[in-house]
Amino acid sequence: MNSLNDLTKAYEFAAQKHTYQRRKGVRDIPYINHPIEVVNLLAHTIQNLNNSLLIAAVLHDTIEDTDATPEEVEQLFGVDIKNLVLEVTDDMQLAKEIRRRKQVEGANALSDEAKLIKIADKTCNILDILTTRIEWNRSRKVEYVLWAKEVVKGCRGINHLLEDEFDKAVELARQVLGEF
């Protein structure tokens, strides 16, 4: 299979699965924009990119947030990509507090590729809540940023450029939200 074909197939699959979803917030942005932002951040911060990482980044929310199944992802993209997507997938049957705690506790044990996706995802989410989530009060935004910092703390040591982008997002949050 052609690498570019696999990547575009992942974009098409994710776009279909997220068709009717919108990012929460004032701008009502199509959800597919989020995985695109995550992939773009990875592409700009990682020198030796591999296609599996990019495909998994495109698909990182499909099992968690759509009707996509692990079996479907495996059939279309292979077992390695399915496993990588599952590494960054929350069990949505668990309470939010438990899911968040599991992300913090499990960050160290993630594969390097999963850590990269986590850092990029948290970076993009922080930037998103600062620009589009006007319905979130300051306290909720600060809570998210502090939690994201805890998750990323367990993912550090993989890529300093990506980690710098995360740190810049946190610093922007401090500027926008005030010291926390």
Secondary structure, 3 states (H helix, E strand, C coil): CCHHHHHHHHHHHHHHHCCCCECCCCCCCECCHHHHHHHHHHHHHCCCCCHHHHHHHHCCCHHHHCCCCHHHHHHHHCHHHHHHHHHCCCCCCCCHHHHHHHHHHHHHHCCHHHHHHHHHHHHHHHHHHHHCCCCCCHHHHHHHHHHHHHHHHCCCCCCHHHHHHHHHHHHHHHHHHCCC
